[in-house]
Amino acid sequence: MNRTSQILLTSILLLFSHLLPAVTSQDSGIEWFSGSVDEAFAQARRQNRPVFLYWGAVWCPPCNQLKATLFRNPAFIARTRLFIPVYLDGDTEAAQKRGEQFGVLGYPTLILFTPEGEEITRLPGGMSMERYPEVLDLALDRVQPVAKLLKQILDQGKKPSARELRLLAAYAWDQAGGKALGKREPSALLKTLADLVPENLSREKLRLNAHYLAALADRQTPPAAAEKADARKRLQALLASADAWQDNFSFLIHGVETLLPRITAPDSVEHKQLMHAWEQALASLGQNQNLDAARRLWVYAGRLGWLKMAGKPIPGALKADIREAVQKARARANRGHERIAVAYAAYGILKDSGQLRLAEQLINEEMQAGSNNQYWMLVLADLAAEAGDEDEALNWYARAWEKATGAATRIQWGSYYIRQLTENRADDDQRIMAVSKALFAELRKQKTPFHGRSKRALERVFKALNAWGQVSSPAELIELKRAFINTCLPFGNEAMARCESIMKAS
């Protein structure tokens, strides 16, 4: 932000200070709009203020991570006072239909809109904390929305300004459902954008390079020789920059297993050099005292991934370090949201390091504390499946569905249960029929059960049922489809079209 814009923002803050609640401490929190999403956008138009939309769920561990960190950051909270901040919980009535409209798939998703309702940008995870208020400043400064910027750059040859490049670098490119990308191939687009960034904007250049490398790792077509050499050069610069590690946290933690096999030969000099640089970056990141408690634990996930990539066993000393780090982090995580975020990270690294008994013990302790039980039940099901105990896994899936609250969550948890039944108890026709019909009965209680995450969960149900029907009695599958159609009929023609599409899932 330039000096003039900074002065303008300060003036706006002073102007609104008598109208908006003051932030006196971290505990003040974001003043979420109390009405509906439609009402929030209506107020935004009346007051000519942009909208900050948070899409999440109570049980979602990454959402709790946000609440324990970003949503308690005074600078971020202060900026939200100049927006209409609205929280859309995925389990509220018609939330999945609204989420489908916005193109949001996973929890959490953070979107900034103009007062007129046009999407400006999506905030990513895994950036340094000070970057988030800067992105809100760009939105307040009326920078062009990302989708428009891309069109102007790619179709009209526009040379983006420094402010526009900062916005592009801070976009959530790895978020499924983002509308700005459209049908463009991600790796080619991100390489183009990274190459537009001048060297004096090194932070932005490195961040776009990290997004490019992640997209290259995920691309179906393998990179050509020249692409590999270019990618290695970009990666080396990224790993050598301490400033880049926090800004690209997720890439540094998870990228080693996906990217290196695509751009290096296993025994090559380049592979060894990059493995060494990655190991050094992870070691340095682990010493960073600015990381919150959960992210400090996730650094161990990066080290475990590095060992797996190197083909090395996990040393006993590292397992002991993980146990000690988990114990310390849990002892200090005394707030509700922070506790859930830390427990989730702790579970992940205990499991990945092969310490399954301790991982199970940790989740059982969290269950006894009642911190996030409907989610931890799924975790215990996962652990039981990992240990090969199918009966125990199915019991936990059944309990998770029974105890789940929230419209979309009940459909999602039910889909997990049915899928496990068809995979592990395909001969238990009576149970599969009963659980499926019970799930369909749940749909009748809701107003919009065939949208967003709920629609995708039902597609998983019928993908499982259609496969099960090939080994079971086709008549029973027909009976279930008839029951599903009868559930859909009262919702009207549009819902029927969606239901017919859902039943064809394969």
C-alpha positions as CSV (number, residue, x, y, z in Angstrom):
1,M,0.0,0.0,0.0
2,N,1.4,3.4,-0.9
3,R,1.7,6.4,1.5
4,T,-1.4,8.1,0.2
5,S,-3.5,4.9,0.6
6,Q,-2.1,4.5,4.1
7,I,-3.2,8.0,5.0
8,L,-6.6,7.4,3.5
9,L,-7.1,4.1,5.4
10,T,-6.2,5.8,8.6
11,S,-8.7,8.5,7.9
12,I,-11.4,5.9,7.2
13,L,-10.6,4.1,10.5
14,L,-11.0,7.4,12.4
15,L,-14.1,8.2,10.5
16,F,-15.7,4.9,11.5
17,S,-14.4,4.8,15.0
18,H,-17.5,6.4,16.5
19,L,-19.8,4.0,14.6
20,L,-18.0,0.7,15.1
21,P,-17.1,-1.2,18.3
22,A,-13.5,-0.5,19.3
23,V,-11.1,-3.4,19.5
24,T,-9.6,-3.2,23.0
25,S,-8.1,-6.7,23.2
26,Q,-7.7,-10.0,21.4
27,D,-10.8,-11.2,23.2
28,S,-13.0,-8.6,21.5
29,G,-13.0,-10.7,18.4
30,I,-14.6,-10.0,15.0
31,E,-18.0,-8.4,15.2
32,W,-19.9,-10.8,12.9
33,F,-23.0,-9.5,11.2
34,S,-26.1,-10.8,13.0
35,G,-28.4,-11.2,10.0
36,S,-28.5,-13.4,7.0
37,V,-26.0,-13.4,4.1
38,D,-28.6,-11.6,1.9
39,E,-29.1,-9.0,4.6
40,A,-25.3,-8.6,4.9
41,F,-24.9,-7.8,1.2
42,A,-27.9,-5.4,1.4
43,Q,-26.2,-3.5,4.2
44,A,-22.9,-3.5,2.3
45,R,-24.6,-1.8,-0.6
46,R,-26.3,0.8,1.6
47,Q,-23.1,1.6,3.5
48,N,-20.8,1.1,0.5
49,R,-18.6,-1.3,2.5
50,P,-17.0,-4.5,1.2
51,V,-18.1,-7.9,2.6
52,F,-15.8,-10.4,4.4
53,L,-17.4,-13.9,4.2
54,Y,-16.2,-16.7,6.3
55,W,-17.5,-20.2,5.4
56,G,-16.8,-22.8,8.0
57,A,-18.2,-25.4,10.4
58,V,-18.0,-25.8,14.2
59,W,-16.3,-29.2,14.1
60,C,-13.7,-28.4,11.4
61,P,-10.1,-28.4,12.8
62,P,-8.7,-25.9,10.3
63,C,-11.6,-23.6,11.2
64,N,-10.7,-23.8,14.8
65,Q,-7.1,-23.1,13.9
66,L,-8.4,-19.8,12.2
67,K,-10.4,-18.9,15.3
68,A,-7.4,-19.5,17.5
69,T,-5.0,-17.4,15.4
70,L,-6.1,-15.1,12.6
71,F,-9.5,-14.3,14.2
72,R,-7.7,-13.2,17.4
73,N,-5.1,-11.0,15.6
74,P,-5.7,-7.4,16.6
75,A,-4.6,-5.9,13.2
76,F,-6.9,-8.3,11.3
77,I,-9.8,-7.6,13.6
78,A,-9.4,-3.9,13.2
79,R,-9.5,-4.2,9.4
80,T,-12.7,-6.3,9.5
81,R,-14.4,-3.3,11.2
82,L,-14.4,-1.6,7.7
83,F,-16.1,-4.6,6.1
84,I,-19.4,-6.3,6.7
85,P,-18.0,-9.5,8.2
86,V,-20.5,-12.4,7.9
87,Y,-20.1,-16.0,9.0
88,L,-21.9,-18.7,7.0
89,D,-21.9,-22.0,8.9
90,G,-22.2,-24.9,6.5
91,D,-24.8,-26.6,8.7
92,T,-27.3,-23.7,8.7
93,E,-30.4,-23.9,6.6
94,A,-29.8,-23.5,2.9
95,A,-26.1,-22.8,3.5
96,Q,-25.0,-25.5,1.1
97,K,-27.1,-24.0,-1.7
98,R,-25.5,-20.6,-0.9
99,G,-22.0,-22.2,-0.8
100,E,-22.6,-23.7,-4.2
101,Q,-23.5,-20.2,-5.5
102,F,-20.2,-18.8,-4.2
103,G,-18.2,-21.8,-5.4
104,V,-17.0,-22.8,-2.0
105,L,-16.2,-26.5,-1.4
106,G,-14.0,-27.0,1.7
107,Y,-14.0,-25.5,5.2
108,P,-12.7,-22.9,5.9
109,T,-13.0,-20.5,2.9
110,L,-12.6,-16.7,3.3
111,I,-13.8,-14.5,0.5
112,L,-13.8,-10.7,0.1
113,F,-16.6,-9.1,-2.0
114,T,-17.2,-5.6,-3.3
115,P,-20.2,-3.7,-1.9
116,E,-22.0,-4.7,-5.1
117,G,-21.4,-8.4,-4.4
118,E,-18.5,-9.1,-6.9
119,E,-15.9,-11.4,-5.6
120,I,-12.5,-9.6,-5.1
121,T,-10.3,-12.4,-3.8
122,R,-10.1,-15.5,-1.6
123,L,-7.7,-15.6,1.4
124,P,-5.4,-18.6,1.5
125,G,-4.2,-20.5,4.5
126,G,-0.5,-20.9,5.4
127,M,0.6,-17.3,5.1
128,S,2.5,-15.2,7.7
129,M,0.0,-13.5,10.0
130,E,1.0,-10.0,9.0
131,R,0.0,-10.7,5.3
132,Y,-3.7,-11.0,6.0
133,P,-4.4,-7.4,7.1
134,E,-2.4,-6.3,4.0
135,V,-4.8,-8.2,1.7
136,L,-7.8,-6.6,3.5
137,D,-6.1,-3.2,2.9
138,L,-5.9,-4.0,-0.9
139,A,-9.6,-4.8,-0.9
140,L,-10.4,-1.5,0.9
141,D,-8.2,0.3,-1.6
142,R,-10.4,-1.0,-4.4
143,V,-7.9,-3.1,-6.2
144,Q,-9.5,-4.8,-9.2
145,P,-11.0,-8.2,-8.4
146,V,-8.7,-11.2,-9.2
147,A,-10.9,-12.6,-12.0
148,K,-10.9,-9.2,-13.8
149,L,-7.2,-8.8,-13.3
150,L,-6.5,-12.2,-14.9
151,K,-8.6,-11.4,-17.9
152,Q,-6.9,-8.0,-18.4
153,I,-3.4,-9.5,-18.0
154,L,-4.0,-12.6,-20.1
155,D,-6.3,-11.3,-22.8
156,Q,-5.4,-7.6,-23.0
157,G,-1.7,-7.7,-22.2
158,K,-2.1,-5.5,-19.1
159,K,1.1,-4.9,-17.0
160,P,0.0,-5.4,-13.4
161,S,1.0,-2.9,-10.8
162,A,2.8,-3.8,-7.6
163,R,-0.5,-3.7,-5.6
164,E,-2.2,-6.0,-8.1
165,L,0.7,-8.4,-8.0
166,R,0.4,-8.5,-4.2
167,L,-3.2,-9.4,-4.5
168,L,-2.5,-12.1,-7.0
169,A,0.2,-13.6,-4.9
170,A,-2.1,-13.7,-1.8
171,Y,-4.9,-15.4,-3.7
172,A,-6.0,-19.0,-2.6
173,W,-4.9,-20.6,-5.8
174,D,-4.9,-24.1,-4.3
175,Q,-8.5,-23.8,-3.1
176,A,-10.9,-26.0,-5.1
177,G,-13.9,-24.1,-6.3
178,G,-12.2,-20.7,-6.7
179,K,-13.9,-18.9,-9.6
180,A,-11.0,-16.8,-10.7
181,L,-9.1,-19.6,-12.3
182,G,-12.0,-20.7,-14.5
183,K,-11.0,-23.4,-17.0
184,R,-7.4,-22.3,-17.3
185,E,-4.6,-24.8,-16.7
186,P,-3.2,-23.8,-13.2
187,S,0.5,-24.5,-13.7
188,A,0.8,-22.5,-17.0
189,L,-1.2,-19.6,-15.5
190,L,0.8,-19.4,-12.3
191,K,4.1,-19.6,-14.1
192,T,3.0,-16.7,-16.3
193,L,2.1,-14.6,-13.2
194,A,5.3,-15.5,-11.4
195,D,7.3,-14.4,-14.4
196,L,5.5,-11.0,-14.4
197,V,6.7,-10.2,-10.9
198,P,9.9,-8.0,-10.8
199,E,12.8,-9.1,-8.6
200,N,12.2,-6.3,-6.1
201,L,8.9,-7.9,-5.1
202,S,10.7,-11.1,-4.0
203,R,8.1,-12.2,-1.5
204,E,5.3,-12.1,-4.1
205,K,7.5,-13.8,-6.7
206,L,8.5,-16.6,-4.3
207,R,4.8,-17.1,-3.3
208,L,3.6,-17.4,-6.9
209,N,6.5,-19.7,-7.6
210,A,5.5,-21.9,-4.7
211,H,1.9,-22.1,-6.1
212,Y,3.3,-22.8,-9.6
213,L,5.5,-25.7,-8.2
214,A,2.5,-27.1,-6.3
215,A,0.4,-27.0,-9.5
216,L,3.2,-28.6,-11.5
217,A,3.3,-31.5,-9.0
218,D,-0.4,-32.1,-9.4
219,R,-0.6,-31.7,-13.1
220,Q,-1.6,-34.9,-15.0
221,T,0.9,-34.4,-17.8
222,P,4.6,-34.9,-16.6
223,P,6.9,-31.9,-17.0
224,A,9.3,-31.8,-19.9
225,A,13.1,-31.7,-19.4
226,A,13.2,-27.9,-19.7
227,E,10.3,-27.5,-17.2
228,K,12.1,-29.7,-14.7
229,A,15.3,-27.7,-14.9
230,D,13.3,-24.4,-14.5
231,A,11.3,-25.9,-11.6
232,R,14.5,-26.9,-9.8
233,K,15.9,-23.4,-10.1
234,R,12.7,-21.9,-8.7
235,L,12.6,-24.4,-5.9
236,Q,16.2,-23.8,-4.9
237,A,15.5,-20.1,-4.6
238,L,12.4,-20.8,-2.5
239,L,14.1,-23.1,-0.1
240,A,17.0,-20.6,0.3
241,S,14.7,-17.8,1.5
242,A,13.8,-17.8,5.2
243,D,11.1,-15.1,4.4
244,A,9.4,-17.6,2.1
245,W,9.0,-20.4,4.6
246,Q,6.2,-19.0,6.6
247,D,4.5,-17.5,3.6
248,N,4.4,-20.9,1.9
249,F,4.0,-23.1,5.0
250,S,1.7,-25.8,3.5
251,F,4.0,-26.2,0.4
252,L,7.1,-26.6,2.6
253,I,5.4,-29.2,4.8
254,H,3.7,-31.3,2.1
255,G,5.5,-30.6,-1.1
256,V,8.6,-32.7,-0.8
257,E,6.7,-36.0,-1.5
258,T,4.7,-34.7,-4.5
259,L,7.1,-32.3,-6.3
260,L,10.6,-33.9,-6.1
261,P,9.7,-37.1,-7.8
262,R,8.4,-35.1,-10.8
263,I,11.4,-32.9,-11.3
264,T,14.4,-35.0,-10.2
265,A,15.7,-38.5,-10.7
266,P,16.0,-40.3,-7.4
267,D,19.8,-40.7,-7.4
268,S,20.7,-37.5,-9.2
269,V,22.9,-34.7,-7.9
270,E,20.0,-32.3,-8.2
271,H,17.8,-34.6,-6.1
272,K,20.4,-34.8,-3.3
273,Q,21.0,-31.1,-3.4
274,L,17.3,-30.2,-3.2
275,M,16.7,-32.8,-0.5
276,H,19.4,-31.3,1.6
277,A,18.1,-27.8,1.1
278,W,14.6,-28.9,2.0
279,E,15.8,-30.6,5.2
280,Q,17.7,-27.4,6.2
281,A,14.6,-25.3,5.6
282,L,12.4,-27.6,7.7
283,A,15.0,-27.6,10.5
284,S,15.1,-23.8,10.5
285,L,11.3,-23.5,10.3
286,G,11.1,-25.7,13.4
287,Q,13.1,-23.1,15.3
288,N,10.8,-20.3,14.4
289,Q,9.2,-18.9,17.5
290,N,6.6,-17.0,15.6
291,L,4.7,-20.1,14.6
292,D,1.5,-20.9,16.6
293,A,1.4,-24.1,18.6
294,A,-0.4,-26.2,15.9
295,R,1.9,-25.1,13.1
296,R,4.9,-25.9,15.2
297,L,3.6,-29.5,15.5
298,W,2.9,-29.6,11.7
299,V,6.6,-29.0,11.0
300,Y,7.1,-32.5,12.3
301,A,4.8,-33.7,9.5
302,G,7.2,-32.1,7.0
303,R,10.1,-33.9,8.6
304,L,8.3,-37.2,8.5
305,G,7.5,-36.6,4.8
306,W,11.1,-35.9,4.1
307,L,12.2,-39.1,5.7
308,K,9.7,-41.1,3.7
309,M,10.9,-39.4,0.5
310,A,14.5,-40.2,1.5
311,G,13.5,-43.9,2.1
312,K,14.8,-43.7,5.7
313,P,13.2,-45.1,8.9
314,I,11.9,-42.8,11.5
315,P,14.5,-42.5,14.3
316,G,13.5,-43.3,17.8
317,A,14.9,-39.9,18.9
318,L,12.5,-38.2,16.5
319,K,9.5,-40.2,17.8
320,A,10.6,-39.1,21.3
321,D,10.8,-35.5,20.2
322,I,7.3,-35.7,18.8
323,R,5.9,-37.1,22.0
324,E,7.6,-34.3,24.0
325,A,6.4,-31.6,21.6
326,V,2.8,-33.0,21.7
327,Q,2.8,-33.0,25.5
328,K,4.0,-29.5,25.8
329,A,1.7,-28.1,23.1
330,R,-1.4,-29.8,24.7
331,A,-0.4,-28.5,28.1
332,R,-0.4,-24.9,26.9
333,A,-3.5,-25.1,24.6
334,N,-6.1,-24.1,27.2
335,R,-8.6,-22.3,24.9
336,G,-11.3,-24.3,23.1
337,H,-10.4,-23.5,19.5
338,E,-6.7,-23.7,20.1
339,R,-7.1,-27.0,21.9
340,I,-8.9,-28.6,18.9
341,A,-6.3,-27.3,16.4
342,V,-3.4,-28.6,18.6
343,A,-5.1,-31.9,19.2
344,Y,-5.7,-32.4,15.4
345,A,-2.0,-31.6,14.6
346,A,-0.8,-33.8,17.4
347,Y,-3.0,-36.7,16.3
348,G,-1.6,-36.3,12.7
349,I,2.0,-36.5,13.6
350,L,1.6,-39.3,16.2
351,K,-0.2,-41.3,13.5
352,D,2.3,-40.5,10.8
353,S,5.2,-41.5,13.0
354,G,3.6,-44.9,13.7
355,Q,2.6,-44.1,17.3
356,L,-1.0,-45.3,16.8
357,R,-1.6,-46.2,20.4
358,L,-0.7,-42.8,21.6
359,A,-2.7,-41.2,18.8
360,E,-5.7,-43.2,20.0
361,Q,-5.1,-42.3,23.6
362,L,-4.9,-38.6,22.7
363,I,-8.3,-38.7,20.9
364,N,-9.9,-40.6,23.7
365,E,-8.7,-37.9,26.1
366,E,-10.2,-35.3,23.9
367,M,-13.5,-37.2,23.7
368,Q,-13.6,-37.4,27.5
369,A,-13.1,-33.6,27.6
370,G,-15.9,-33.2,25.0
371,S,-13.9,-30.8,22.9
372,N,-15.1,-31.9,19.4
373,N,-16.6,-35.3,19.7
374,Q,-18.6,-35.7,16.5
375,Y,-15.3,-35.2,14.6
376,W,-13.1,-37.2,16.9
377,M,-15.4,-40.2,16.3
378,L,-14.4,-40.2,12.7
379,V,-10.8,-40.0,13.7
380,L,-11.1,-43.1,15.9
381,A,-12.8,-44.9,13.0
382,D,-9.8,-44.0,10.9
383,L,-7.4,-45.3,13.5
384,A,-9.3,-48.5,13.9
385,A,-9.3,-49.0,10.1
386,E,-5.5,-48.3,10.1
387,A,-5.0,-51.0,12.7
388,G,-7.1,-53.5,10.6
389,D,-10.0,-53.6,13.1
390,E,-13.0,-53.3,10.7
391,D,-15.6,-54.0,13.4
392,E,-14.3,-51.3,15.6
393,A,-14.1,-48.9,12.6
394,L,-17.7,-49.6,11.7
395,N,-18.8,-49.0,15.3
396,W,-17.2,-45.6,15.3
397,Y,-18.7,-44.7,11.9
398,A,-22.1,-45.7,13.2
399,R,-21.7,-43.6,16.4
400,A,-20.4,-40.6,14.5
401,W,-23.4,-40.6,12.3
402,E,-25.8,-41.2,15.3
403,K,-24.2,-38.3,17.3
404,A,-23.7,-35.8,14.4
405,T,-25.5,-32.5,14.5
406,G,-26.1,-30.1,11.7
407,A,-27.9,-30.7,8.4
408,A,-24.9,-31.0,6.0
409,T,-22.8,-32.9,8.6
410,R,-25.4,-35.5,9.1
411,I,-25.5,-36.2,5.4
412,Q,-21.7,-36.3,5.1
413,W,-21.2,-38.5,8.2
414,G,-24.0,-40.9,6.9
415,S,-22.2,-41.1,3.5
416,Y,-19.0,-42.2,5.3
417,Y,-20.9,-44.9,7.2
418,I,-22.7,-46.3,4.1
419,R,-19.5,-46.4,2.1
420,Q,-17.7,-48.4,4.8
421,L,-20.6,-50.8,5.1
422,T,-20.6,-51.5,1.3
423,E,-16.8,-51.9,1.3
424,N,-16.4,-54.1,4.4
425,R,-19.9,-55.7,5.0
426,A,-21.2,-56.0,1.4
427,D,-23.1,-59.2,2.4
428,D,-25.0,-57.4,5.2
429,D,-27.8,-56.3,2.8
430,Q,-30.3,-55.6,5.6
431,R,-28.0,-53.2,7.4
432,I,-27.0,-51.4,4.2
433,M,-30.7,-51.0,3.3
434,A,-31.7,-49.8,6.7
435,V,-28.9,-47.2,7.1
436,S,-29.5,-45.9,3.5
437,K,-33.2,-45.5,4.1
438,A,-32.6,-43.7,7.4
439,L,-30.3,-41.3,5.6
440,F,-32.9,-40.6,3.0
441,A,-35.4,-39.9,5.8
442,E,-32.9,-37.2,7.1
443,L,-33.2,-35.5,3.7
444,R,-36.9,-34.9,4.1
445,K,-36.3,-32.8,7.2
446,Q,-34.2,-30.3,5.2
447,K,-35.0,-27.6,2.7
448,T,-32.1,-27.8,0.4
449,P,-30.4,-31.2,0.8
450,F,-29.2,-31.6,-2.8
451,H,-26.6,-28.9,-3.0
452,G,-22.9,-28.3,-2.3
453,R,-21.2,-30.7,0.1
454,S,-24.5,-32.5,0.7
455,K,-24.8,-33.3,-3.0
456,R,-21.2,-34.6,-3.2
457,A,-21.8,-36.7,-0.1
458,L,-25.0,-38.2,-1.7
459,E,-22.9,-38.9,-4.9
460,R,-20.5,-40.9,-2.7
461,V,-23.4,-42.8,-1.3
462,F,-24.7,-43.8,-4.7
463,K,-21.2,-44.5,-6.1
464,A,-20.9,-47.0,-3.2
465,L,-24.4,-48.4,-3.6
466,N,-24.1,-48.8,-7.4
467,A,-20.9,-50.8,-6.9
468,W,-22.6,-52.8,-4.1
469,G,-25.6,-53.5,-6.3
470,Q,-23.4,-55.4,-8.7
471,V,-22.5,-58.0,-6.1
472,S,-25.8,-57.9,-4.1
473,S,-29.3,-58.3,-5.4
474,P,-30.1,-55.7,-8.1
475,A,-33.7,-55.7,-6.8
476,E,-32.5,-54.2,-3.5
477,L,-30.6,-51.4,-5.2
478,I,-33.7,-50.7,-7.3
479,E,-35.7,-50.5,-4.0
480,L,-33.2,-48.0,-2.6
481,K,-33.3,-45.9,-5.7
482,R,-37.1,-45.9,-5.6
483,A,-37.0,-44.7,-1.9
484,F,-34.5,-42.0,-2.9
485,I,-36.8,-40.8,-5.7
486,N,-39.8,-40.7,-3.3
487,T,-37.7,-38.5,-1.0
488,C,-36.8,-36.2,-3.9
489,L,-40.3,-35.8,-5.4
490,P,-41.7,-33.2,-2.9
491,F,-38.7,-30.9,-3.6
492,G,-39.8,-30.2,-7.2
493,N,-38.4,-30.5,-10.7
494,E,-35.0,-28.9,-10.1
495,A,-34.3,-31.2,-7.2
496,M,-35.5,-34.2,-9.2
497,A,-32.9,-33.4,-11.9
498,R,-30.2,-33.2,-9.3
499,C,-31.4,-36.5,-7.7
500,E,-31.3,-38.3,-11.1
501,S,-27.7,-37.1,-11.6
502,I,-26.8,-38.2,-8.0
503,M,-28.1,-41.7,-8.6
504,K,-25.8,-42.1,-11.7
505,A,-22.6,-41.6,-9.7
506,S,-20.0,-44.2,-10.5
